Amino acid sequence: MPIKSYLAHPHNGKKEILTKAINALEHCEVIPAENENLLIVVTETDNKEQEDLLKEKIENIESLKLLAMVSGFNTK
């Protein structure tokens, strides 16, 4: 079961839009930073294929400027 965490940087003024878009996806949890234009995204999927598809969906959100993985691991 892949579990990964990312830092998601929205385009200027798009933090709330990006938060809503990511929250609408399954297998995601979003934690907005209180003092920065930044979101922490944690994903938990059933397999690598599902994780790859989810990452692609996140990367295609228009309000996303940059997505950087912080850590990832796979549990059996």
N, C-alpha and C positions, 0 to 999 in steps of 0.2 A: 504494500500500500504506500505509494509515493506521498510524502508530505513535503511541501516546499514553502518557503517564504520569500517574498519579493518586496522591493521598494518600488512603488509606482509614483511617478512624477507626472502630474497633470499639466496640460497647457495652462497658461495664466488665466485665472478666473473660471476654470473648469473643474475644480476639485469636487464640488458637490455632484456635478453631472457624472464624473468618473466614478465616484463612490456608488451612486445609484446603479450605474451600468454594471459594475463588477458585482455588486450585491445581487443583481438579477440573475447571475450565473450560479448554477449548482456547484457544490464542492468548494466554495470560496467564502472566506471571512475577511472583512475589511475593517481595519482599525485606522481611523484618521489621526494624523499627528495634530496636536493641539496648537503648536507654535510654528509649524512649517507647512509649506504647500507640498505635502507628501502624504502618501497612504502606505500602510503596511498591509500586504495581502498574504493570507495564508491559504494554501490549497491542500486538500486531502482527497485523493482519488483512489480508485480501485486497482488501476494498473498504469503502466507507462504510456500506453496508447491514449487512454483517457486524459492523462496529464498533459500530453503533447497537444491534444485537441483543445483542452481548456486554455493552455498557454497561448495558442494561436488565436483563440477567441478574444482573450484579454488584449493581446498585441494589436488586434484590429479595431479596438475601440477608438473612435476619432478624438476623444478628449484626452487620450493618453499620449504623453510626450516621450517618456522613457520608462522601461520596465527592467529592473535589475534584480537578479536572483541573489538572495543573501545566503540561504542554505537550503539543502535538500537531502533527503535520505529516503530509503526504501525499506519498509518493514515487511517481514514475511508473516 
